[in-house]
Structures are given as C-alpha cells and as structure tokens.
Amino acid sequence: MKNNAQKLLPSITAIERTSDSVILDLKINAQLRCFKGHFDDVAVVPGVVQLDWAITFAREYLAMSGDVLNISVLKFQKLLLPEMQVQLVIEKKHSEKFSFCYFKDDDKFASARVVLG
C-alpha cells in the first residue's frame, strides 16, 4: 500500500509543524499517477489532486477528520508541473475547518478553505 501511496502523493522533503499548522516542502515527482493521461502535451497536477493532497495532509499532520462538507474561495492561480518544488501551508482554523496554500517564493499556485464534518 505504501508503494501505491507514494505514486499518488508528492515527496515531502521537509516538515515544519506547530499545534495548528504545518508547512510541507513538496517535490512533485514526474512519475505520479496524476500525470498519466492529463494533458499529453504539458503534464499538470489536476486541481482535484491538489485539493486531495491538502485534505490528505491535513488529516495526517493536523488530525483533521470527517467528510468534506464545504470548499470555499478555491483558487488555482498557476499550474503545478512535474518536478516542481513548492511549499504547502495548511492552517487549522478550528476542529472542522482548515485553509491551505501552495506557493513558492512570491508565486501562489492554489488555495482554499475546507470544512470537514
């Protein structure tokens, strides 16, 4: 199972944690399954995959749980491409709500607020 998960998730190269947030340095490996069949000319990480990664890591590192009830202010500003290195910041707003943002330097790639329940 771990091998399958590795093909679905980017590599984490560094982790910075507080009680209510986590910053993950991610390397988006070109071998990830999300690139297969998603734009043959230019592979990109689909928005739904970016959202899934944020939810997966919020559950793992911030002990968030429950089904997704609401997603708000979802924005995709720039494309995430194979072999990019970005940071994912996830902030727990309360027990059922978190926000996330993918960025590198001054470039923001995607962000949203998610409510679980």
N, C-alpha and C positions, 0 to 999 in steps of 0.2 A: 504493500500500500504506500509506503513511504516513497518508493521509486515513482509511482504514479503521481503522487502529490508534488514531487519535485518537477515533473513535466508540466504541471498546472500552475505552479507558483514561481515568482521570480526568486532569485537568490538573495538572501539577506546577508549583507557584508558588514553591517554594524547596527547595534540597537542601543538607543538611549531611552530610558524609562523614568517616569515619575509615577505617582499614585494615580493620576488622572490623564496621562498622555504617554504616547510612545512615538519616537521618531525612528523610522527604519530606513537605512540606506539599502536600496534595491538595485540589483543588476538584472536587467530584463534579457534573459538568455534567448538567443535566436532559435533554440530548439524547443521552446514552449509550444504546447499543442494549440494554443490560441492563434498561432500564426498560420497554421495549415488551412488553406482554403479561404483565408480572409484577406482579400486583395492580392492577387498574384503578382501584380507589378510592383507594389510597395506594401510590404507587410506592416500592419499596425496592430497595436493592442486594442481590441474592441472595447467600447465604453462599458458594456455589461461585464466584461472581465475585470476592468479597473474597479468597478463597483464591488464585484465579488471579492477581489483581493482585499479591499478595505474592510469589508464585513468579516472576512475570514480572520484577518489580523486583529481586528477589534475584539473578536471573540477570544482569540488566543492570548493576546497580551493585556487586554483590559477587562477580561472576564465578562464581556457583554454576552447576553443570551436572548433567545426568542426569535420569532419570525419577523421579517421586515414588514412593518406596518405603514411606513411613510418614508419617502425620499423627497427632500426639498432642495431648492436652489442648486440643482445638479447642473454643473457647467463643465464642458470639455473645451478647453482653450487651445491646446496644442496637441499634436499627435505624439503618442508614445511609440517608439520604434525599437526594433531588435537591437540589442547590445547597449542600449542607453543605460546610464546610471542616474537614478533620481532618488529623492527622498520622499517618503510618505509620512505625513504627520497625522496622527489620529488623536483627537481630544475628546475625552468622555465629559459630556455636559451634565448628565445625571445618569441614574442607573439604566435608563432605557434609551438614551439619546447620545449620539456622538457626531462629530464632524471630521472630515478628512480633507487632505490636500496633497496632491502630488506636485512636487516642484524641484527645480534645480537652479541654483543661483537666483536670478530675478525672473526666471521663466516659470509660469504656473501652467500645469498641464490639465488638471481636473480637480474638482472639489464638490462637496455636497454635505448635507446634514441627513442623518439616517435615524429613524425611530424604530426600535425593536419592541416586541411585546409578546 
